[in-house]
Amino acid sequence: MKKLLLVAAAGLSALGLTAAANATTFVFKGDGGLYDTPTGNIAYDCGTVGTDFCSDNDALGLTYSKDGINVTAKAYVNGDATQLIQDITPDNSGLGALSELDNINDQTQFDSSEIIEFTFDQVVTLSNIEFNAGNDTDCSTFGSEGPCGDFDLYIDNVFFATITAVDLLAGGFVGTVFRFTPVTSGAGFAIAQFDVQAIPLPGALPLLFAGLAGLGFASRRKQSV
């Protein structure tokens, strides 16, 4: 039994030495031509000004891959998939819904019952979320499409909080699926960028548990002989 405890202690100590989790920043706004491009399913020139990206098959959304982290963004209206736009022209814009109910405004709008959702391929901490208002302006300015307003944040399909969209929203939200639902009449927002920190399961953890199970079985077998 003492040997078993020593092996467990050594294994947990080794887990503490695992490499740091991946971290990156996804940029969806134009920002002087520096932005992340979707990996596929792109319909071009879908916006009203310049070159933008939109989802071709709305049910698939737009997927981004960067520094070992993958995220798929989708837009919905009343629970049904709708077109997602990455507004990169002019600068200082971002991801929003471009639904049939409101195919001019490229923000995610309350009045059109639009929402935007991000699904990661692993558990992450989402932080430093930058929002933009209508007319491709910061939330500090009242844009032509209204203010940014408030939104309900759902994490892994569970309501988390009602939050006021600001230019930069700090804080760390941990989960896999993040849904932003506008709740202010006449308001909406685009999501310009955010920081992501992956929280991976240490690769050695399954091996450690398997080893401990094997040692425990061998110990019980030896005692029964």
Secondary structure, DSSP 8 states (H G I E B T S, - for coil): -HHHHHHHHHHHHHHTTS----EEEEE-S-GGG-----SS-EEES-SSSS--EEESSTTT-EEEEETTEEEEEEEEETTEEE-EEEE-SSSS-EEEE--TTSSS--SEETTTTEEEEEEEEEEEEEEEEEEEEGGGEETTS-BTTB---EEEEEETTEEEEEEE--SEEEEEEEEEEEEEEE-STT-EEEEEEEEEEE----THHHHHHHHHHHHHHHHHHHHH-
